[in-house]
Amino acid sequence: PRNRRVFIGKLCTGDYDAVIIGHTQFEKIPMAPEFKKSAIEKQIDEISHAISVLREQDGKRYSVKQMEAQRAKLQKTLEHQDRKKKDDVITFEQTGVDYLVIVESHYYKNCYVNTKMSDVAGIATSNAQKSFDMLLKTQYLRQAGGKMIFATGTPLSRSMTELFVIQRYLQPEELEAAGLTYFDDWASAFGETETVMEL
């Protein structure tokens, strides 16, 4: 931890063209509490909206329960965030990073998506903390006018939700302009649900 603090301190005070850092160390550079809180609140609102839409359409109880569990988890994270003591840790925003090149970006493919398609093969709704952290950092970078490159030899490994997650990282404005910020809308535009024998 001490070496990481020294490293991040050098990053903030030095004038470097590029800084190389491992995934696990990068994930330990926190976002500012205010930015994280705002992002979590937005995600809670999106899940609440998805739940109400699902209830209106008389959706499956399992799907609603799954979304409610995710909302409760986020609310707990939010409460924990409010109680957390503020310390002198340098945040990602303070590093001055304006360009991210993420190598092996498939490492961040498991970011939670709201969906009523819980019983369809190929729809993954798992949520990894590292992926949520990456989502926050890409959102901040876009707002700050920064750029990013995701590099991987495995852009899609087992689920079509991975494509949607990549677009959330790299093309949120395009998704919003097309009215496809909700996964089910995106899936109905670019995919078909078929009942077939699986090899």
GROMACS elastic network, one bead per residue, 0.5 to 0.9 nm:
[ bonds ]
;  ai    aj funct       b0    kb
    1     4     6  0.50489   500
    1     5     6  0.62806   500
    1     6     6  0.87394   500
    2     5     6  0.51333   500
    2     6     6  0.63391   500
    2     7     6  0.86209   500
    3     6     6  0.50561   500
    3     7     6  0.60507   500
    3     8     6  0.86073   500
    4     8     6  0.60946   500
    4     9     6  0.83995   500
    4    25     6  0.74241   500
    4    28     6  0.88353   500
    4    29     6  0.89438   500
    5     8     6  0.51776   500
    5     9     6  0.59927   500
    5    10     6  0.86065   500
    5    89     6  0.78065   500
    5    90     6  0.79657   500
    6    10     6  0.62401   500
    6    11     6  0.86291   500
    7    10     6  0.51863   500
    7    11     6  0.62741   500
    7    12     6  0.88291   500
    8    12     6  0.62543   500
    8    13     6  0.86967   500
    8    29     6  0.82222   500
    8    90     6  0.73769   500
    8    95     6  0.72800   500
    9    12     6  0.51840   500
    9    13     6  0.62627   500
    9    14     6  0.83389   500
    9    90     6  0.77071   500
    9    95     6  0.82236   500
   10    13     6  0.51856   500
   10    14     6  0.54662   500
   10    15     6  0.89332   500
   11    14     6  0.54959   500
   11    15     6  0.77395   500
   11    16     6  0.74847   500
   11    19     6  0.75864   500
   11    95     6  0.63945   500
   11    96     6  0.82699   500
   11    97     6  0.87584   500
   12    15     6  0.82177   500
   12    90     6  0.86649   500
   12    94     6  0.70229   500
   12    96     6  0.65930   500
   12    97     6  0.87162   500
   13    95     6  0.84593   500
   16    19     6  0.68154   500
   21    24     6  0.84569   500
   21    25     6  0.65639   500
   21    26     6  0.62451   500
   22    25     6  0.54193   500
   22    26     6  0.60938   500
   22    27     6  0.87083   500
   23    26     6  0.50818   500
   23    27     6  0.62153   500
   23    28     6  0.88453   500
   23   102     6  0.86204   500
   23   103     6  0.89290   500
   23   107     6  0.88607   500
   24    27     6  0.52500   500
   24    28     6  0.66501   500
   24   130     6  0.86300   500
   25    28     6  0.52053   500
   25    29     6  0.70379   500
   26    29     6  0.55698   500
   26    30     6  0.87061   500
   27    30     6  0.72013   500
   27   130     6  0.63533   500
   27   133     6  0.68571   500
   27   134     6  0.77274   500
   29    89     6  0.83578   500
   29    90     6  0.73747   500
   29    91     6  0.60810   500
   29    92     6  0.57960   500
   30    33     6  0.82592   500
   30    89     6  0.79391   500
   30    90     6  0.75338   500
   30    91     6  0.50951   500
   30    92     6  0.58370   500
   30    93     6  0.87836   500
   30   133     6  0.82160   500
   31    34     6  0.83688   500
   31    35     6  0.67869   500
   31    36     6  0.62663   500
   31    90     6  0.87898   500
   31    91     6  0.52122   500
   31    92     6  0.52578   500
   31    93     6  0.67393   500
   31   133     6  0.79767   500
   31   136     6  0.75520   500
   31   137     6  0.72748   500
   31   140     6  0.89516   500
   32    35     6  0.54389   500
   32    36     6  0.63135   500
   32    37     6  0.86384   500
   32    90     6  0.86612   500
   32    91     6  0.55905   500
   32    92     6  0.71937   500
   32    93     6  0.69703   500
   32    94     6  0.87479   500
   33    36     6  0.51167   500
   33    37     6  0.59398   500
   33    38     6  0.85374   500
   33    81     6  0.72092   500
   33    82     6  0.84660   500
   33    86     6  0.85991   500
   33    91     6  0.88726   500
   34    37     6  0.51264   500
   34    38     6  0.61798   500
   34    39     6  0.86682   500
   35    38     6  0.51974   500
   35    39     6  0.62306   500
   35    40     6  0.86808   500
   35   136     6  0.81215   500
   35   140     6  0.81072   500
   36    39     6  0.51295   500
   36    40     6  0.61499   500
   36    41     6  0.85886   500
   36    78     6  0.88211   500
   36    81     6  0.86265   500
   36   133     6  0.88808   500
   36   136     6  0.70450   500
   37    40     6  0.51915   500
   37    41     6  0.61429   500
   37    42     6  0.86100   500
   37    78     6  0.64650   500
   37    81     6  0.73469   500
   37    82     6  0.84218   500
   38    41     6  0.51647   500
   38    42     6  0.62286   500
   38    43     6  0.87315   500
   39    42     6  0.50917   500
   39    43     6  0.62691   500
   39    44     6  0.87017   500
   39   136     6  0.71695   500
   40    43     6  0.50328   500
   40    44     6  0.61699   500
   40    45     6  0.86487   500
   40    74     6  0.66664   500
   40    75     6  0.80894   500
   40    77     6  0.82610   500
   40    78     6  0.69326   500
   41    44     6  0.50404   500
   41    45     6  0.62479   500
   41    46     6  0.86994   500
   41    74     6  0.82838   500
   41    75     6  0.82061   500
   41    78     6  0.78320   500
   42    45     6  0.50979   500
   42    46     6  0.62847   500
   42    47     6  0.87487   500
   43    46     6  0.50174   500
   43    47     6  0.62158   500
   43    48     6  0.85588   500
   43    71     6  0.82636   500
   43    74     6  0.81084   500
   44    47     6  0.51543   500
   44    48     6  0.60944   500
   44    49     6  0.85972   500
   44    70     6  0.86433   500
   44    71     6  0.57367   500
   44    72     6  0.87077   500
   44    74     6  0.67689   500
   44    75     6  0.74176   500
   45    48     6  0.50430   500
   45    49     6  0.61453   500
   45    50     6  0.85941   500
   45    71     6  0.88492   500
   46    49     6  0.51318   500
   46    50     6  0.61777   500
   46    51     6  0.86637   500
   46   114     6  0.81555   500
   46   182     6  0.85514   500
   47    51     6  0.61185   500
   47    52     6  0.86789   500
   47    67     6  0.65554   500
   47    68     6  0.78624   500
   47    70     6  0.80950   500
   47    71     6  0.64470   500
   47   114     6  0.65012   500
   48    51     6  0.51067   500
   48    52     6  0.63218   500
   48    53     6  0.87055   500
   48    67     6  0.82530   500
   48    68     6  0.80627   500
   48    71     6  0.75025   500
   49    52     6  0.52238   500
   49    53     6  0.62309   500
   49    54     6  0.85813   500
   50    53     6  0.51256   500
   50    54     6  0.60770   500
   50    55     6  0.86247   500
   50    64     6  0.87430   500
   50    67     6  0.81497   500
   50   114     6  0.69473   500
   50   115     6  0.78300   500
   50   116     6  0.85454   500
   50   182     6  0.83454   500
   51    54     6  0.50387   500
   51    55     6  0.61466   500
   51    56     6  0.86439   500
   51    59     6  0.89691   500
   51    63     6  0.86026   500
   51    64     6  0.59842   500
   51    65     6  0.89887   500
   51    67     6  0.68104   500
   51    68     6  0.75525   500
   51   114     6  0.89302   500
   51   116     6  0.89654   500
   52    55     6  0.50975   500
   52    56     6  0.62156   500
   52    57     6  0.86738   500
   52    64     6  0.89711   500
   53    56     6  0.51577   500
   53    57     6  0.63066   500
   53    58     6  0.86359   500
   53    59     6  0.85033   500
   54    57     6  0.51213   500
   54    58     6  0.61355   500
   54    60     6  0.79388   500
   54    63     6  0.82585   500
   54    64     6  0.70217   500
   54   116     6  0.71117   500
   55    59     6  0.56612   500
   55    60     6  0.84334   500
   55    61     6  0.87772   500
   55    64     6  0.76112   500
   56    59     6  0.75448   500
   58    61     6  0.85417   500
   59    62     6  0.85392   500
   59    63     6  0.71684   500
   59    64     6  0.72566   500
   59   116     6  0.71191   500
   60    63     6  0.54789   500
   60    64     6  0.66280   500
   60    65     6  0.88008   500
   60   116     6  0.74743   500
   60   118     6  0.87864   500
   61    64     6  0.51862   500
   61    65     6  0.60518   500
   61    66     6  0.85340   500
   62    65     6  0.51127   500
   62    66     6  0.60834   500
   62    67     6  0.86823   500
   62   116     6  0.87255   500
   62   118     6  0.76179   500
   63    66     6  0.51256   500
   63    67     6  0.63100   500
   63    68     6  0.86341   500
   63   115     6  0.74009   500
   63   116     6  0.52932   500
   63   117     6  0.73813   500
   63   118     6  0.59634   500
   63   119     6  0.87855   500
   64    67     6  0.52004   500
   64    68     6  0.61057   500
   64    69     6  0.85898   500
   64   116     6  0.75761   500
   65    68     6  0.50139   500
   65    69     6  0.60924   500
   65    70     6  0.86378   500
   66    69     6  0.51664   500
   66    70     6  0.63763   500
   66    71     6  0.87518   500
   66   118     6  0.86578   500
   67    70     6  0.50507   500
   67    71     6  0.61416   500
   67    72     6  0.85978   500
   67   114     6  0.69141   500
   67   115     6  0.81500   500
   67   116     6  0.87713   500
   68    72     6  0.61049   500
   68    73     6  0.85359   500
   69    72     6  0.51098   500
   69    73     6  0.61805   500
   69    74     6  0.87135   500
   70    73     6  0.50184   500
   70    74     6  0.62678   500
   70    75     6  0.86540   500
   70   112     6  0.86796   500
   71    74     6  0.51087   500
   71    75     6  0.61553   500
   71    76     6  0.86104   500
   72    75     6  0.50229   500
   72    76     6  0.61560   500
   72    77     6  0.86149   500
   73    76     6  0.51368   500
   73    77     6  0.62947   500
   73    78     6  0.87121   500
   74    78     6  0.61567   500
   74    79     6  0.86884   500
   75    79     6  0.62539   500
   75    80     6  0.85763   500
   76    79     6  0.51041   500
   76    80     6  0.61387   500
   76    81     6  0.84868   500
   77    80     6  0.50411   500
   77    81     6  0.60274   500
   77    82     6  0.87278   500
   78    82     6  0.63556   500
   78    83     6  0.88347   500
   79    82     6  0.51771   500
   79    83     6  0.64449   500
   79    84     6  0.87135   500
   80    83     6  0.51886   500
   80    84     6  0.60904   500
   81    84     6  0.52077   500
   81    85     6  0.86099   500
   82    85     6  0.82794   500
   86    89     6  0.82792   500
   87    90     6  0.88930   500
   90    93     6  0.82755   500
   90    94     6  0.63176   500
   90    95     6  0.73261   500
   91    94     6  0.53321   500
   91    95     6  0.67882   500
   92    95     6  0.53737   500
   92    96     6  0.76828   500
   92    97     6  0.76593   500
   92   137     6  0.75998   500
   93    96     6  0.62921   500
   93    97     6  0.74812   500
   93   137     6  0.86000   500
   93   140     6  0.78152   500
   93   141     6  0.84900   500
   94    97     6  0.80991   500
   95    98     6  0.89909   500
   97   100     6  0.74067   500
   97   141     6  0.82170   500
   97   146     6  0.79904   500
   98   141     6  0.67100   500
   98   144     6  0.78162   500
   98   145     6  0.75682   500
   98   147     6  0.64195   500
   98   148     6  0.83847   500
   99   141     6  0.78384   500
   99   146     6  0.55478   500
   99   148     6  0.54030   500
   99   149     6  0.81050   500
  100   138     6  0.84954   500
  100   141     6  0.85113   500
  100   146     6  0.81012   500
  100   147     6  0.64260   500
  100   149     6  0.62475   500
  100   150     6  0.82375   500
  101   105     6  0.89725   500
  101   147     6  0.86493   500
  101   148     6  0.56577   500
  101   150     6  0.60527   500
  101   151     6  0.73585   500
  102   105     6  0.54870   500
  102   148     6  0.76435   500
  102   149     6  0.61451   500
  102   151     6  0.60101   500
  102   152     6  0.84551   500
  103   106     6  0.85106   500
  103   107     6  0.88783   500
  103   149     6  0.83444   500
  103   150     6  0.63470   500
  103   152     6  0.62441   500
  104   107     6  0.59971   500
  104   108     6  0.84952   500
  104   150     6  0.76639   500
  104   151     6  0.58832   500
  104   153     6  0.73961   500
  104   154     6  0.80567   500
  105   108     6  0.57870   500
  105   109     6  0.74952   500
  105   150     6  0.54903   500
  105   151     6  0.57107   500
  105   152     6  0.54995   500
  105   153     6  0.88759   500
  105   154     6  0.85360   500
  105   155     6  0.78649   500
  105   166     6  0.89533   500
  106   109     6  0.51693   500
  106   110     6  0.86087   500
  106   150     6  0.85245   500
  106   151     6  0.82597   500
  106   152     6  0.62398   500
  106   153     6  0.83054   500
  106   154     6  0.63806   500
  106   155     6  0.59622   500
  106   156     6  0.76637   500
  106   157     6  0.82657   500
  106   162     6  0.83954   500
  106   166     6  0.87173   500
  107   110     6  0.79519   500
  107   130     6  0.87091   500
  107   131     6  0.80336   500
  107   152     6  0.89932   500
  108   111     6  0.71405   500
  108   128     6  0.78788   500
  108   130     6  0.67126   500
  108   132     6  0.83798   500
  108   134     6  0.71751   500
  108   135     6  0.88629   500
  108   165     6  0.87153   500
  108   166     6  0.86637   500
  109   128     6  0.85561   500
  109   131     6  0.67004   500
  109   155     6  0.86457   500
  109   156     6  0.86569   500
  109   161     6  0.84333   500
  109   162     6  0.54678   500
  109   163     6  0.84135   500
  109   165     6  0.63971   500
  109   166     6  0.71174   500
  110   113     6  0.89870   500
  110   124     6  0.77672   500
  110   125     6  0.74851   500
  110   126     6  0.57465   500
  110   127     6  0.54392   500
  110   128     6  0.56287   500
  110   129     6  0.88241   500
  110   130     6  0.86534   500
  110   131     6  0.60809   500
  110   132     6  0.85236   500
  110   161     6  0.85704   500
  110   162     6  0.71422   500
  110   165     6  0.76628   500
  111   125     6  0.73615   500
  111   126     6  0.65014   500
  111   128     6  0.60004   500
  111   129     6  0.80423   500
  111   130     6  0.85182   500
  111   131     6  0.52245   500
  111   132     6  0.60013   500
  111   135     6  0.80474   500
  111   161     6  0.89120   500
  111   162     6  0.82720   500
  111   165     6  0.64211   500
  112   124     6  0.81600   500
  112   125     6  0.51880   500
  112   126     6  0.55283   500
  112   128     6  0.76512   500
  112   131     6  0.85247   500
  112   132     6  0.79241   500
  112   165     6  0.83365   500
  113   124     6  0.80795   500
  113   125     6  0.56349   500
  113   126     6  0.80217   500
  113   127     6  0.81892   500
  113   161     6  0.77531   500
  113   164     6  0.86742   500
  113   165     6  0.78741   500
  113   182     6  0.79994   500
  113   183     6  0.64706   500
  114   125     6  0.74709   500
  114   182     6  0.69877   500
  114   183     6  0.64035   500
  114   184     6  0.79069   500
  115   118     6  0.68516   500
  115   123     6  0.86530   500
  115   125     6  0.78897   500
  115   182     6  0.78241   500
  115   183     6  0.61502   500
  115   184     6  0.58394   500
  116   119     6  0.84930   500
  116   184     6  0.73194   500
  117   120     6  0.57039   500
  117   123     6  0.71612   500
  117   184     6  0.76053   500
  118   121     6  0.83657   500
  118   123     6  0.70349   500
  118   124     6  0.83174   500
  118   125     6  0.81676   500
  119   123     6  0.80232   500
  120   123     6  0.59290   500
  120   193     6  0.77452   500
  121   124     6  0.82019   500
  121   159     6  0.82464   500
  122   158     6  0.66571   500
  122   160     6  0.60933   500
  122   161     6  0.75182   500
  123   159     6  0.58499   500
  123   160     6  0.64776   500
  123   161     6  0.58728   500
  123   162     6  0.88989   500
  124   158     6  0.87204   500
  124   159     6  0.62638   500
  124   160     6  0.80034   500
  124   161     6  0.61530   500
  124   162     6  0.80753   500
  125   161     6  0.78950   500
  127   130     6  0.87350   500
  127   131     6  0.72720   500
  127   132     6  0.74798   500
  128   131     6  0.52938   500
  128   132     6  0.65591   500
  128   133     6  0.87818   500
  129   132     6  0.51312   500
  129   133     6  0.61679   500
  129   134     6  0.86304   500
  130   133     6  0.50303   500
  130   134     6  0.62121   500
  130   135     6  0.86798   500
  131   135     6  0.61702   500
  131   136     6  0.87007   500
  132   136     6  0.63180   500
  132   137     6  0.87054   500
  133   136     6  0.51857   500
  133   137     6  0.63071   500
  133   138     6  0.87324   500
  134   137     6  0.50374   500
  134   138     6  0.61066   500
  134   139     6  0.84729   500
  134   169     6  0.79759   500
  135   138     6  0.52502   500
  135   139     6  0.60889   500
  135   140     6  0.85944   500
  135   165     6  0.89994   500
  135   168     6  0.76852   500
  135   169     6  0.59328   500
  136   139     6  0.51081   500
  136   140     6  0.61543   500
  136   141     6  0.85732   500
  136   169     6  0.89216   500
  137   140     6  0.51374   500
  137   141     6  0.60690   500
  137   142     6  0.86062   500
  138   141     6  0.50068   500
  138   142     6  0.61099   500
  138   143     6  0.86020   500
  138   146     6  0.87441   500
  138   147     6  0.86593   500
  138   148     6  0.77321   500
  138   169     6  0.60024   500
  138   170     6  0.75952   500
  139   142     6  0.52616   500
  139   143     6  0.63098   500
  139   144     6  0.86859   500
  139   168     6  0.89868   500
  139   169     6  0.73191   500
  139   170     6  0.89321   500
  139   172     6  0.85334   500
  140   143     6  0.51354   500
  140   144     6  0.61650   500
  140   145     6  0.87014   500
  140   146     6  0.84617   500
  141   144     6  0.50301   500
  141   145     6  0.62284   500
  141   147     6  0.68495   500
  141   148     6  0.81400   500
  142   145     6  0.51246   500
  142   146     6  0.54193   500
  142   147     6  0.68099   500
  142   148     6  0.85896   500
  142   170     6  0.87881   500
  143   146     6  0.74612   500
  148   170     6  0.76513   500
  149   170     6  0.83021   500
  150   166     6  0.86277   500
  150   170     6  0.82717   500
  151   154     6  0.89840   500
  151   155     6  0.84147   500
  152   155     6  0.59090   500
  153   156     6  0.88705   500
  154   157     6  0.61067   500
  155   162     6  0.77514   500
  155   163     6  0.76099   500
  155   166     6  0.84362   500
  156   159     6  0.68222   500
  156   160     6  0.73276   500
  156   161     6  0.89939   500
  156   162     6  0.62395   500
  156   163     6  0.68344   500
  157   160     6  0.87000   500
  157   162     6  0.79665   500
  158   161     6  0.88544   500
  158   162     6  0.79825   500
  159   162     6  0.57334   500
  159   163     6  0.79590   500
  160   163     6  0.55812   500
  160   164     6  0.71058   500
  160   187     6  0.84775   500
  160   191     6  0.87261   500
  161   164     6  0.50691   500
  161   165     6  0.61740   500
  161   166     6  0.86706   500
  161   183     6  0.79088   500
  161   187     6  0.84731   500
  162   166     6  0.62068   500
  162   167     6  0.86646   500
  163   166     6  0.51734   500
  163   167     6  0.63502   500
  163   168     6  0.87258   500
  164   167     6  0.50623   500
  164   168     6  0.62301   500
  164   169     6  0.87960   500
  164   183     6  0.71373   500
  164   186     6  0.76111   500
  164   187     6  0.85108   500
  165   169     6  0.64505   500
  165   170     6  0.87758   500
  166   169     6  0.51460   500
  166   170     6  0.61681   500
  166   171     6  0.79138   500
  167   170     6  0.50223   500
  167   172     6  0.63705   500
  167   174     6  0.85166   500
  167   175     6  0.75202   500
  168   171     6  0.57232   500
  168   173     6  0.87303   500
  168   175     6  0.76227   500
  168   181     6  0.80629   500
  169   172     6  0.66482   500
  170   173     6  0.87462   500
  171   174     6  0.53430   500
  171   175     6  0.64041   500
  171   176     6  0.87708   500
  172   175     6  0.50995   500
  172   176     6  0.61531   500
  172   177     6  0.86097   500
  172   181     6  0.75382   500
  173   176     6  0.50403   500
  173   177     6  0.60638   500
  173   178     6  0.85829   500
  174   177     6  0.50730   500
  174   178     6  0.61761   500
  174   179     6  0.85344   500
  174   180     6  0.84104   500
  175   178     6  0.52277   500
  175   179     6  0.61081   500
  175   181     6  0.53570   500
  175   182     6  0.88040   500
  175   186     6  0.82944   500
  176   180     6  0.58984   500
  176   181     6  0.55018   500
  177   180     6  0.76766   500
  177   181     6  0.88048   500
  178   181     6  0.81282   500
  179   182     6  0.79647   500
  179   185     6  0.77713   500
  179   186     6  0.83762   500
  180   183     6  0.69201   500
  180   184     6  0.81770   500
  180   185     6  0.54249   500
  180   187     6  0.87299   500
  180   189     6  0.83440   500
  181   184     6  0.88088   500
  181   185     6  0.74745   500
  181   186     6  0.71612   500
  182   185     6  0.55992   500
  182   186     6  0.65252   500
  182   187     6  0.88663   500
  183   187     6  0.60166   500
  183   188     6  0.85953   500
  184   188     6  0.61230   500
  184   189     6  0.85772   500
  185   188     6  0.52474   500
  185   189     6  0.62958   500
  185   190     6  0.88003   500
  186   189     6  0.51665   500
  186   190     6  0.62398   500
  186   191     6  0.80419   500
  187   190     6  0.52546   500
  187   191     6  0.50963   500
  187   192     6  0.74328   500
  187   193     6  0.89976   500
  188   191     6  0.55199   500
  188   192     6  0.65660   500
  188   193     6  0.85562   500
  189   192     6  0.83826   500
